[in-house]
Amino acid sequence: MSEDPRSLLRDLFDSAVRAVSAEACLPAALDDWQCDGRTLVIAVGKAAAAMAAVAAARLPGAVSGLVVAPPDHHGAPHLLPDGFETIEAGHPVPNAGSLAAAERALALAHQLGPKDRLLALISGGGSALLALPATGVDLATKAAVTRALLRSGAAIGEMNIVRKHLSRIKGGRLARAAAPARVTTLLISDIPGDDPAMIASGPTVADSPNLADARAILDRYVLDAPCGVRAALTDPANETPDIAAGDVRIVARAADAFTATARLAATRGLKVVMLGDDLEGEARSLGAEHAALALRASEPQLILSGGETTVRVVNRAGRGGRNVEYLLGLALALDGAPGIWGLACDTDGIDGTEDNAGALLTPDSLARGRALGLDPHELLDTNRAYDFFAALGDLVVTGPTRTNVNDFRAILTGVCA
């Protein structure tokens, strides 16, 4: 292969992101839209602005809407017409904007009549962006529970089960507020397994986990939740509501991103090995596992994987992110093996809470880092993988991509560059 590995890996990542953009995945889902009354669009998540802009340009009749997104995830090029309002809210921890957004969404939904239609455009990040705590739980307490779950290593699905049972809008409660209007939900999935009820904690989707499941998760991770939280998780008012299933469709998922990547890889003459788009587990451990696969490769190949790993935070002042921790775990296990390159990025453009999507790994990453006086083992153990790749100039910085199908990981083997 004569192509520069850095450029190739970045092209592959960019192709994945384009394939799951709102512009690529949403128009076909709106072609047959019909509504005898008003259409209300409520778009929530990291892709909210992009999805709402595409919908507003295609929907017929009277259309208004609410867009709830993190800071910097809206505005040009996804400009919205009159009749749409935007609220910036907190992510990954809810804030006052999250509370205002949830109250506004419910208020708008309650105004709908039997001839009206709610179009819910949901993408990853919505769990924190819409926050209306259950009775007896204030926003600060719910935010503390969210932070504790993030630090515990709990999977995103487990986190969402707890959050939706501490909420007056999640777990189908927004759809219940819109009755008797017809509800259509279109989703970009960032959840391994693509369960619609788990994406953004399912504000418009019927659910099955119950209060007992939420309590069990707190117990599993030995979280010392405040009394108000424990009381809320035993209150029948917070039990999973019984709502109609509605029209629920996933318009983009990780599999779509990797299909596009594999198609591009084939044009570059690469053999593709797909490990799965729904891998979970500790980021650094998964990196070590994938290093073993790369070292065993007997011919040049592209090893792809997706999903959402976890990071156990031991240094709250650290700058990590699951993708750079995966890469540094990969690097340490490869130990400078020649001809192996890697990229790990979050398709939303934000690795954890940092300003990078992820990073690039080169065969000499460890050697270059040590030449700068860096100790890769110590940096990984203190959640400072970001600092390692920043010092090398190998962070991948895209800014918010306004879509999100979770992590994209690629390893090139047998490369001479």
Buried (B, 14 or more C-beta within 10 A) or exposed (E): BEBEBBEBBBBBBBBBBBBBBBBBBBBEBBEEBEBEBBBBBBBBBBBBBBBBBBBBEBBEEEBBBBBBBBEEBBEEEBEBEEEBBBBBBBBBBBBEBBBBBBBBBBEBBEEBEEEBBBBBBBBBBBBBBBBBBBEBBEBEBBBBBBBBBBBBBBBBBBBBBBBBBBBBBBBBBBBBBBBEBBBBBBBBBBBBEBBBBBBBBBBBBBBEBBBEBBBBBBEEBEBEBBEBBBBBBEBEEBBBEEBEEBBBEBBBBBBBBBBBBBEBBEEEEBBBBBBBBBBBBBBBBBBBBBBEBBEEBEEBBBBBBBBBBBBEBEEEEBBBBBBBBBBBBBBBBBEEEEBBBBBBBBBBBBBBEBBBBBBBBBBEBBEBBEEEEBEBEEBBBBBBBBBBBBBBEBBBBBEBBBBBBBBBBBBBBBBEB
